[in-house]
Amino acid sequence: MRDILDAPQLRMRLLHGDAGELDRPVARVCATDMPDPRPFVTPGALVCTGLVWRQQATDADRYVGLLAAAGVVGVVAGQALHGHVPEDVVEACRRYGLPLLSAPQSVPFSRIIEYLAEQAAEVRWRRVQSRADRQRRLLTAVAAGTAIETLVADFAAEQRVSAWILTSTGTVIAGTEDLAEPDIDRIVATALTAPRLPAVTTGAMRVLQVGAGDRITAWYLVIRPSAPELDPFGADLAAVAELYRQRRADRQHLDWELADRFPVPFAERADGCEVALVCEVHAADGLTGPGSKPDVPQRRSLSGGVAGAIERAGAPAHAAGPVAPQQVASWADSSAGLLAVRAALHDALPDIATSIDREGRLVGVTAGTQDGIAATVVRRLGRIAPALTEIRLAVGVSARQPDETLSGAIGAAAAAATAARDDTAPVSLRVADIDSAVGLLTAVPGGLQRRFAERVLGPVLEYDRRHGAGLLETLEVFLGCEGSWRQAADRMHLHLNTVRYRIGRIEELTGRDLGRLDDRLDLYLAVRTLAGQTAPV
């Protein structure tokens, strides 16, 4: 509005309007004299009117009120009809907070419209030139080998924003400041679940996708403006960042191709601090495969199916090429899912070395502790869970024990991954803690664990259900007291003979003798399983 007032060729006169009202941006110009202007005006418009609608003084309040309700930013009133702008029109504009300009009779509304069109075209041209200059600078910097961290820092300084580039697992490729884990969680959740990008997180950070690939293998440019009205032109930086992402992906796929085509054993570290990881990619529950009965849920191993298809074609597992630009939901029965998971795993564990085994499973070895690697995988791969709409990941982790070969640790991790198949979470992980009997049982699939426990303790459970005898509770306390009748009786506040009777009844129902070590171990493992203490990590 101020630009129109200050334009000498328009010779406008201000009748009402303070500084704030005159600084409102004009989106478009509407010229109307209809008695009801609402069908002809839009929010952000400047309304030009010859005041033909004004038949009497009371018309001004109604007409200007309709304009204000429609969201217009101001009014230009012509003087041709009345020779001046009536005071009731000025007062109505003052009441509704609309700036009012008076156009001389010699200035038609068409000239105002032409002037604003010329100004808008000039602004657009300046923006185009500015964007082109910025794109040239960015591409020149890329050609000169400038690091992506430098480009992000320069962009943020120029636009007065904070900016980061992240992966889908939350790895910060570059950024102007540290990001807290809750912020990373919100960013990744928005990036993977928003119906379309760019999108804004709950923390008012704008998320743009880098490249046009699927969302798990993509990078994300995140911008936090210092003021809401700033336009940081993040699309330019996102386009350039795709060059870096694709360059890294090409190097990664070349490394995998060489490793898969010419496989060599994983190197064993002198300090023995290797952790083996095996990841299986499966179709989610509820999907049906070829030859399956209708409405019968079936779980398919994508990795195995992919490996078989590639083997039949006479090509190595890596030959499927880079991940296609598609959503994760279309990964079923394709190699894209395995490749994307492999990329996510390398992103979560940068030092990991991976290969694809004969079963089509993803096998990796990295340095660290068993619990530390498991926690990292759960946290980092857990972030991509919202995007796993048709696939599930079953992961097993096992540290190499003293005097154990690396292949032994890989075998233990594979057994744990097989056991993790029974879990329903999009990303399920089990640690192969096989240095104890209870730990060894965790490498057994959950369904098999439960069947074992039900076979061993089924009669006890049924007896408790019918009589409320508390046999299972007594057995659990008795085993926890290392078979001491007296300690069990004291802990349960029962008479010693009551405990003896209950244990005898348990032995009758199960056919086990608690004086024998093997029978006691069977009952101990069954109790632990029913108590959920052998559940996956």
PADREN-195354 format. One line per field, with one value per residue (C-alpha): x, y, z. Coordinates in nm, 2 decimals, m for minus. Each point is the difference from the previous one (the first is absolute). Layout:
<pts>
px	X_...;
py	Y_...;
pz	Z_...;
</pts>
This chain:
<pts>
px	0.00_0.28_0.16_m0.33_m0.03_0.36_m0.02_0.01_m0.17_m0.31_m0.04_m0.18_m0.12_m0.01_m0.34_0.06_0.27_0.27_0.36_m0.09_m0.31_0.20_0.27_m0.25_0.10_m0.23_m0.06_m0.23_m0.23_m0.38_m0.23_m0.36_m0.31_m0.24_m0.24_0.14_0.37_0.09_m0.03_0.25_0.27_0.26_0.21_0.31_m0.16_0.00_m0.36_m0.05_m0.35_m0.18_m0.25_m0.30_m0.13_m0.04_m0.36_m0.01_0.24_m0.10_0.12_0.37_0.01_m0.17_0.22_0.33_m0.09_m0.05_0.34_0.17_m0.17_0.13_0.36_0.09_0.31_m0.13_m0.23_0.06_m0.31_m0.06_m0.13_m0.18_m0.35_m0.01_0.29_0.15_0.01_m0.29_0.10_m0.23_0.23_0.31_m0.16_m0.10_0.35_0.14_m0.24_0.09_0.37_0.03_0.24_m0.18_0.16_m0.17_0.07_m0.03_m0.25_0.27_0.14_m0.21_0.01_0.16_0.31_0.02_m0.03_0.27_0.23_m0.03_0.04_0.33_0.12_m0.09_0.18_0.31_0.00_m0.03_0.28_0.23_m0.09_0.08_0.33_0.08_m0.08_0.20_0.30_m0.04_m0.02_0.31_0.19_m0.10_0.09_0.33_0.07_m0.08_0.23_0.27_m0.03_m0.15_m0.12_m0.37_0.06_0.13_m0.30_m0.25_0.18_0.02_m0.36_m0.11_0.20_m0.14_m0.36_0.03_m0.12_0.12_0.03_0.09_0.02_m0.11_m0.05_m0.31_0.17_0.09_0.36_0.09_0.20_0.05_m0.15_0.04_m0.04_m0.06_m0.34_m0.16_m0.12_m0.37_0.04_0.15_m0.29_m0.25_0.18_0.03_m0.36_m0.12_0.23_m0.12_m0.37_m0.11_m0.24_0.22_0.32_0.10_m0.17_0.03_0.08_m0.16_0.31_m0.07_0.29_m0.05_0.10_0.08_0.10_0.34_m0.05_m0.30_0.08_m0.19_m0.02_0.23_0.30_m0.06_0.17_m0.20_0.07_m0.13_m0.04_m0.09_m0.07_0.09_m0.32_m0.32_m0.02_0.35_0.01_0.33_m0.02_0.09_m0.08_0.32_0.22_m0.20_0.06_0.37_0.01_m0.14_0.33_0.19_m0.26_0.02_0.37_0.02_m0.26_0.19_0.32_m0.19_m0.16_0.33_0.15_m0.28_0.03_0.37_m0.06_m0.28_0.16_0.34_m0.09_0.27_m0.04_m0.06_0.32_0.04_0.12_0.30_m0.20_m0.29_m0.26_m0.20_m0.38_m0.18_m0.34_m0.24_m0.31_m0.29_m0.25_m0.35_m0.33_m0.23_m0.27_m0.33_0.15_m0.07_0.24_m0.03_m0.17_m0.12_m0.35_m0.23_m0.02_0.28_0.28_0.34_0.34_0.25_0.37_0.07_0.37_m0.01_m0.25_0.22_0.31_m0.17_m0.13_0.34_0.17_m0.24_0.09_0.37_0.08_0.15_m0.22_0.13_m0.10_m0.34_0.14_m0.08_m0.32_m0.29_m0.18_m0.30_m0.16_0.09_m0.35_0.09_0.31_m0.17_0.15_0.28_0.37_m0.06_m0.10_0.32_0.22_m0.18_0.03_0.37_0.05_m0.19_0.22_0.32_m0.15_m0.08_0.34_0.25_0.29_m0.19_0.10_m0.28_m0.07_m0.29_0.01_m0.14_m0.33_m0.04_0.06_0.19_0.31_0.22_0.29_0.10_0.20_m0.16_m0.18_m0.30_m0.24_0.13_m0.05_m0.34_m0.11_0.12_m0.18_m0.33_0.02_0.12_m0.18_m0.31_m0.03_m0.08_m0.27_m0.28_0.10_0.01_m0.35_0.04_0.32_0.15_0.35_0.11_0.35_0.23_0.31_0.29_0.34_0.30_0.09_0.35_0.14_m0.30_0.04_m0.17_m0.21_m0.13_m0.12_m0.16_m0.18_m0.13_m0.12_m0.18_m0.18_m0.10_m0.14_m0.20_m0.14_m0.09_m0.23_m0.28_m0.01_m0.26_0.18_0.12_0.36_0.06_0.34_0.13_0.34_0.16_0.09_0.09_0.25_m0.28_m0.29_m0.25_0.19_0.01_m0.37_m0.03_0.15_m0.31_m0.30_m0.26_m0.27_0.22_0.09_m0.37_m0.08_0.28_m0.12_m0.36_0.10_0.20_m0.23_m0.34_m0.14_0.11_m0.16_m0.33_0.01_0.04_m0.27_m0.25_0.10_0.19_0.27_0.29_0.23_0.17_0.08_0.13_0.22_0.14_0.09_0.14_0.23_0.10_0.10_0.23_m0.23_m0.01_m0.33_0.05_0.09_m0.29_m0.25_0.13_m0.01_m0.36_m0.11_m0.11_0.04_0.30_m0.23_m0.22_0.30_0.10_m0.35_m0.01_0.34_m0.10_m0.32_0.20_0.23_m0.31_m0.16_0.32_0.17_0.32_0.21_0.13_0.28_0.15_0.20_m0.13_m0.37_0.06_0.16_m0.31_m0.23_0.22_0.01_m0.38_m0.07_0.24_m0.17_m0.35_0.12_0.12_0.36_0.13_m0.18_0.20_0.19;
py	0.00_0.24_m0.06_0.10_0.31_0.10_m0.05_0.35_m0.10_m0.12_0.32_m0.18_0.18_m0.17_0.04_m0.26_m0.24_m0.04_m0.13_m0.36_0.00_0.15_m0.26_m0.28_m0.20_0.02_m0.33_0.11_0.29_m0.04_0.27_m0.03_0.22_m0.29_0.05_m0.33_0.00_m0.34_m0.22_0.23_0.06_m0.24_0.02_0.23_0.20_0.38_0.10_0.29_0.14_0.29_0.01_m0.07_m0.23_0.30_0.12_0.14_0.06_m0.32_m0.21_0.06_m0.19_m0.31_0.00_0.06_m0.26_m0.25_0.08_m0.03_m0.34_m0.12_0.08_0.28_0.21_0.35_0.21_0.25_0.22_0.19_0.36_0.00_m0.06_0.23_0.23_m0.10_m0.30_0.04_0.03_m0.30_m0.22_0.13_m0.06_m0.36_m0.08_0.14_m0.21_m0.32_0.07_0.02_0.26_0.22_0.18_0.25_m0.02_0.32_0.00_0.01_m0.34_m0.30_m0.32_m0.17_0.21_m0.12_m0.36_0.05_0.16_m0.29_m0.25_0.16_0.01_m0.37_m0.09_0.19_m0.17_m0.34_0.08_0.10_m0.32_m0.20_0.18_m0.05_m0.37_m0.05_0.18_m0.22_m0.32_0.10_0.07_m0.34_m0.19_0.18_m0.09_m0.37_0.00_0.15_m0.29_0.21_m0.22_m0.03_0.13_0.32_0.04_m0.05_0.25_0.26_m0.05_0.04_0.32_0.15_m0.08_0.06_m0.35_m0.31_m0.30_m0.36_m0.30_m0.33_m0.35_m0.21_m0.17_0.34_0.03_0.37_0.04_0.37_0.27_0.34_m0.12_m0.31_m0.16_m0.17_m0.36_0.10_0.25_m0.26_m0.24_0.27_0.08_m0.36_m0.08_0.30_m0.09_m0.36_0.04_0.34_m0.04_0.23_0.19_0.28_m0.03_0.17_m0.18_0.08_0.20_0.23_m0.14_m0.04_m0.34_m0.04_m0.32_m0.01_m0.18_m0.19_m0.35_m0.19_0.15_m0.25_0.05_0.37_0.28_0.29_0.37_0.15_0.38_0.20_0.36_0.28_0.18_m0.16_0.23_m0.09_m0.22_m0.19_m0.15_m0.33_m0.19_0.13_m0.14_m0.32_m0.05_0.05_m0.23_m0.27_0.00_m0.08_m0.26_m0.17_0.01_m0.17_m0.26_m0.08_m0.06_m0.21_m0.22_m0.04_m0.12_m0.24_m0.13_m0.07_m0.16_m0.22_m0.10_m0.08_m0.10_m0.02_m0.11_0.27_0.11_m0.09_0.27_m0.07_0.12_m0.22_0.28_m0.10_m0.01_m0.20_0.11_m0.19_0.17_m0.17_0.20_m0.15_0.09_0.12_m0.22_m0.01_m0.01_m0.30_m0.15_m0.21_m0.33_0.10_m0.06_0.30_0.21_m0.21_0.23_m0.10_0.14_0.00_0.05_0.27_m0.04_m0.37_0.06_0.27_m0.21_m0.29_0.22_0.15_m0.34_m0.13_0.29_m0.07_0.34_0.08_0.14_0.35_0.01_0.13_0.35_0.31_0.04_0.10_0.32_m0.16_m0.02_m0.28_m0.14_m0.13_m0.18_m0.34_m0.26_0.23_0.05_0.37_m0.08_m0.19_0.27_0.28_m0.19_m0.06_0.37_0.08_m0.25_0.16_0.34_m0.12_m0.17_0.18_m0.24_m0.32_m0.23_m0.19_m0.28_m0.20_m0.37_m0.30_0.03_0.36_0.14_0.31_m0.09_0.27_0.02_0.32_0.09_0.07_m0.16_m0.23_0.21_0.33_m0.12_m0.15_0.33_0.20_m0.22_0.01_0.38_0.08_m0.26_0.05_0.35_m0.14_m0.23_0.23_m0.04_m0.38_m0.05_m0.33_m0.14_m0.10_m0.03_m0.28_0.07_m0.22_0.13_m0.20_0.10_m0.22_m0.18_m0.08_m0.31_0.02_0.05_0.29_m0.25_m0.14_0.35_0.04_m0.34_0.11_0.33_m0.19_m0.22_0.31_0.16_m0.32_0.02_0.37_m0.09_m0.08_0.36_0.23_0.33_0.15_m0.02_m0.29_m0.08_m0.28_m0.03_m0.35_m0.03_m0.37_m0.02_m0.13_m0.24_0.29_0.20_m0.30_m0.02_0.36_m0.13_m0.23_0.16_0.13_m0.23_m0.30_0.14_0.03_m0.35_m0.14_0.17_m0.10_m0.37_0.00_0.20_m0.05_m0.24_0.24_0.30_m0.20_m0.11_0.35_0.12_m0.25_0.00_0.33_m0.20_0.24_m0.28_0.21_0.28_m0.25_m0.16_0.34_0.09_m0.35_0.02_0.36_m0.13_m0.26_m0.29_0.10_m0.11_0.22_0.32_m0.05_m0.05_0.31_0.21_m0.10_0.00_m0.36_m0.31_m0.21_m0.30_0.21_0.07_m0.37_m0.10_0.25_m0.10_m0.36_0.08_0.18_m0.30_m0.23_0.23_0.06_m0.34_0.19_m0.07_0.33_m0.19_m0.07_0.28_m0.05_0.00_0.31_0.17_m0.08_0.15_0.30_0.09_m0.06_0.23_0.27_m0.02_0.04_0.29_0.17_0.02_m0.16_0.26_0.18_0.32;
pz	0.00_0.08_m0.34_m0.17_0.21_m0.08_m0.38_m0.15_m0.32_0.19_0.21_0.28_0.32_0.34_0.17_0.28_0.09_0.26_m0.06_0.07_m0.23_m0.28_0.02_m0.08_m0.31_m0.30_m0.16_m0.28_m0.12_m0.02_m0.16_0.10_0.07_0.05_0.30_0.15_m0.08_0.17_m0.32_m0.17_0.26_0.16_0.31_m0.04_m0.28_m0.05_m0.10_m0.24_0.00_m0.16_0.30_m0.23_0.27_0.24_m0.02_0.35_0.29_0.18_m0.29_0.08_0.32_m0.15_m0.31_0.17_0.26_m0.27_m0.15_0.34_0.06_m0.34_0.11_m0.24_0.09_m0.11_m0.21_m0.29_m0.05_m0.32_0.00_m0.34_0.13_0.31_m0.08_0.33_0.25_0.25_0.36_0.09_m0.22_0.17_0.35_m0.10_m0.11_0.32_0.20_m0.18_m0.01_m0.38_m0.15_m0.25_m0.30_m0.23_m0.37_m0.21_m0.28_m0.26_0.12_m0.11_0.20_m0.30_0.05_0.36_m0.11_m0.26_0.25_0.25_m0.28_m0.10_0.35_0.06_m0.33_0.11_0.34_m0.16_m0.24_0.29_0.17_m0.31_m0.04_0.37_m0.02_m0.31_0.16_0.30_m0.20_m0.20_0.32_0.15_m0.31_m0.03_0.36_m0.07_m0.30_0.21_0.25_0.28_0.29_0.06_0.36_m0.15_m0.24_0.29_0.22_m0.28_m0.09_0.36_0.05_m0.32_0.08_0.37_0.09_0.17_m0.23_0.00_m0.24_0.16_m0.11_0.08_0.30_0.15_m0.10_m0.04_m0.32_0.05_0.23_0.15_0.36_0.20_m0.01_0.31_m0.04_0.05_m0.29_m0.22_0.08_m0.09_m0.32_m0.12_0.09_m0.20_m0.29_m0.02_0.07_m0.14_m0.30_m0.20_0.04_0.08_0.34_0.33_0.33_0.33_0.08_m0.30_m0.20_m0.37_m0.15_m0.37_m0.17_m0.17_m0.33_m0.14_0.14_0.26_0.34_0.18_m0.23_m0.03_0.18_0.15_0.02_0.32_0.04_0.31_m0.10_0.23_m0.10_m0.14_m0.30_m0.14_m0.31_0.01_m0.35_0.14_m0.33_m0.15_0.27_0.00_m0.37_0.04_0.31_m0.22_m0.20_0.33_0.10_m0.34_0.00_0.33_m0.10_m0.32_0.20_0.24_m0.27_m0.17_0.33_0.05_m0.36_0.04_0.34_m0.12_m0.33_0.17_0.35_0.26_0.37_0.25_0.17_0.36_0.23_0.23_0.31_m0.08_0.03_m0.31_0.01_m0.27_m0.13_m0.23_m0.14_m0.18_m0.20_0.00_m0.14_0.28_0.15_m0.17_m0.36_m0.22_m0.24_m0.31_0.07_0.34_0.12_m0.01_0.32_0.16_0.12_m0.14_0.08_m0.30_0.02_m0.25_0.03_m0.08_m0.28_m0.15_0.03_m0.18_m0.28_m0.05_0.01_m0.26_m0.22_0.04_0.16_0.34_0.27_m0.05_m0.36_0.07_m0.03_0.21_0.19_m0.23_0.07_0.17_0.34_0.24_m0.04_m0.35_0.12_0.04_m0.23_m0.11_0.08_0.08_0.36_0.07_m0.16_0.20_0.32_m0.07_m0.06_0.32_0.20_m0.13_0.09_0.35_0.05_m0.23_0.08_m0.09_m0.28_m0.16_m0.25_m0.12_0.09_m0.20_0.18_m0.12_0.35_0.08_0.21_0.16_0.24_0.19_0.30_0.34_0.28_m0.04_0.20_m0.15_m0.36_0.08_0.16_m0.30_m0.25_0.20_0.03_m0.35_m0.21_0.23_m0.15_m0.35_0.14_m0.10_m0.37_0.01_m0.11_m0.17_0.13_0.34_0.12_0.22_0.14_0.21_0.17_0.16_0.13_m0.07_0.33_0.11_m0.19_m0.24_m0.37_m0.18_m0.20_0.33_0.10_m0.34_0.04_0.34_m0.14_m0.28_0.26_0.19_m0.32_m0.07_0.35_m0.06_m0.29_0.25_0.13_m0.16_0.02_m0.33_0.13_0.25_0.15_0.21_0.16_m0.02_0.37_m0.03_0.29_0.23_m0.04_0.03_m0.25_m0.24_0.02_m0.13_m0.33_m0.04_m0.18_0.24_m0.12_0.07_0.35_0.09_m0.13_0.21_0.31_m0.06_m0.05_0.32_0.22_m0.17_0.26_0.28_m0.17_m0.05_0.37_0.12_m0.23_0.15_0.36_0.06_0.17_m0.07_m0.12_m0.27_0.25_0.25_m0.27_m0.10_0.36_0.08_m0.30_0.09_0.35_m0.16_0.10_0.37_0.16_0.31_m0.20_m0.24_0.29_0.18_m0.31_m0.08_0.37_m0.03_0.22_m0.10_m0.06_m0.24_m0.22_0.01_m0.10_m0.29_m0.14_0.02_m0.19_m0.27_m0.04_m0.04_m0.26_m0.21_0.04_0.11_0.30_0.15_0.16_m0.35_m0.16_m0.35_0.12_0.21_m0.30_m0.21_0.25_0.06_m0.37_m0.04_0.30_m0.14_m0.34_0.15_0.21_m0.32_0.12_m0.32_m0.22_m0.28_0.06;
</pts>
